[in-house]
Amino acid sequence: MKAKILGAAVFAIVLPNLAQADTAVLKYSEDWKSDLTVYGFIPFTTSGTSTIAGQSADIDLDLGDVLDILDFGISGRFETWRGDFGFIIDANYLSLGADDTVAIGPANLDLNVDVEQYWVGLLGAFRVASGTNSAGHAYSFDISAGARYNSLKQTFDASGGPGSGISLGGTETWWEPVIGARYVWEINDKWTGAALLDAGGFGVNGSDLQMSASLGASYKVSDTGAIKVGVRYYSLDYSTTRSDGEFAFDAYEVGPFVGYTFSF
């Protein structure tokens, strides 16, 4: 039962950088051009391993499992460009909870797992190439680099019966480097495509590798707004040692995303 709850709670580790705010970067301008995107990710498949206090649990979640334990989540990305240089801020927050009750003789043991994750990324970006293709449609290729602050809480508590008073896990925070690359192209006057790859960690502060890849498209609904849809792969491998044992997660997930971009 404990393994089942831990497996469900690990969804908190996979709140990826999935926004593709591409309007501002697509065309060169000497004036400031900015995008603000809010978005959500819908993981159809989540698989891997979660570890709290040295106890590991396999993860195998579908969409229904994720929706059952989601308390609250919000994500956003701000991106501003002038000339070939840009600045990006990513902010993400997610809270999950899982509860269960186990009968042990005449008493009931209440089990609870709480997971809270947030991170903020600060990146500088540079447009390597831009122009128009033979059909007259614009394209742009940019790279980015910076740092990301992560906070992850994973706790397991038992109360109300034999074994009550157990409290395992806690909160870990860390900084890690992050780099990225993106290619954006106009399909027609309404549709734009985007391919994005980013990676972080590289063994710094316990984060071996945090990586995501996405392919998406945006539909222009007005001069200042666009709907974005696509598919994303995300993986994260992090581990450290706390006083109660190993605290780690190593998982990946795949699914569609949807968002809305405000341009100004």
Secondary structure, DSSP 8 states (H G I E B T S, - for coil): -HHHHHHHHGGGG---------HHHHS--SS-EEEEEEEEE--SEEEEEEEETTEEEEEEE-HHHHHHHEEEEEEEEEEEEETTEEEEEEEEEEEEEEEEEEEETTEEEEEEEEEEEEEEEEEEEEEEEEEE-TTS-EEEEEEEEEEEEEEEEEEEEEESSTTTTEEEEEEEEEEEEEEEEEEEEESSSSEEEEEEEEEEEEEETTEEEEEEEEEEEEEEEETTEEEEEEEEEEEEEEEEEETTEEEEEEEEEEEEEEEEEEE-
